[in-house]
Amino acid sequence: IPVDTFDLVIFGATGDLARRKILPGLFRRYCSGQMPAEAQIIGAARSDMDDGAFRDLVRSAIEEFAGSAAGDADQVEAFLGQVHYEPVDAKGESGWEALKSHMRDHAVRAFYFSVGPSLFGDLAERLRTFGLATPDSRIVVEKPFGHDLESARALNRELAQYFDETQIYRIDHYLGKETVQNLMAVRFGNVLFEPLWNAQFVDHIQITVAETVGVGGRGGYYDSSGAMRDMVQNHLMQLLCLIAMEPPARFEPDSVRDEKLKVIRALDPVEPHHIVRGQYTADEKQPGYRAHVENERSRTESFVALKAHVSNWRWAGTPFYLRTGKMLRGRTSEIVVAFKDAPHSIFGAEAGRHRNELVIRLQPNEGMTLDVTIKEPGPGGMRLVDVPLDMTFADALGPDADMPDAYERLIMDVIRGNQTLFMRGDEVEAAWAWTDPMIDGWERRGDVPKPYDPGSSGPEDALMLMHRDGRRWRDIK
Ligand code: BG6
């Protein structure tokens, strides 16, 4: 179904995110028929170029990042016909009137700030001063939304001077992933899971987001951020919220966001001995973290594991183990809901301990596995074994199922005016309020992250974090 026609301005249109995600994503939506033929995409950045030069840039971004859709040259050219460019000075006066001349009264106006947070305020202010923004216009802001609670509050205040909360779309691209939205479908679309989804039946939860890549060319940003700010404060926090929240009354923006906020506010402060930080070392093939960031004394973590507690009636006593890191053994994002033992074993001690585990694979090989206990076939008595009930999206829904990239879904939601999958200002602040004390503690204590080998599962201490509790992480494959 096509969305309403729109004028989408992308500030930072020549940058990496625009090239890799936003522009190819828009092209794929165009190919699927969702982007109306009258819609306009207007790139805006400092570089002085014309429509032709920008279209060349977009064409090459599509070739590189839009997958098989890029093969249809006619579609590419038709899409490029809807793409324009204006050089704009975010901190000055030039370019704004020209940009305004593209805006049409009947179209939804959206302004995507694909720039660092230091420019958010300048852009917001100029959109108002030069009269580009209407009461119905939307702004889209990327992470990082601040560096800590104080800077996030300052950003929220700054944006609030020019835009209402209902006009501000804070992106956490994890919420745009099909499999992340599926978490809500699984929980609230089935009668099977929800009655068991609490401390009475759940022993613990594991959330792993493991990456095989290092910090690559992003060393400058990353070294002032680290895994806690880059991943835990936002992506892992959102996953935790969707797993832990109460059922919202409706799948509507504030119903969902109110419930997520309650989870974040129910999180206990994390004890320092329940956090493990790591930093990857070098191996024969590649340099270590410190060489990547060109700071041989860097104490920034490229890995973090921690044990969290959600202190409310539903979750009292059930730990949430979170871990994420770069340069690990595999690229695996998954959530494990580990259920408790059956209350009484009628088969005696020799049958061993068996537990149901629900594994939700966010990426790759998207799908779910439920381990169930059955009798091992054979005449040798009642021996039990755990076997997986396995479902992969590709098998169940067919390889051609429409699985849009996170950004495609989110940009279309902006045009539709649906904020459900975007973070509200108070949510972001609450998340910083939880992570700040951990980061401050490391700085105060001069904490040095534990080294770990590239291609490993992170530092040994992270494994111990669960071993000490008589539990173990699922292997990173
Ligand atoms: C980004 C982080 O937000 O998410 C990156 O800044 C990280 O460091 C990326 O690599 C992971 O996203 P995805 O979609 O590849 O899991």
Boltz pocket constraint, residues with backbone or C-beta under 6 A from the ligand:
constraints:
  - pocket:
      binder: B
      contacts: [[A, 143], [A, 211], [A, 230]]
      max_distance: 6.0
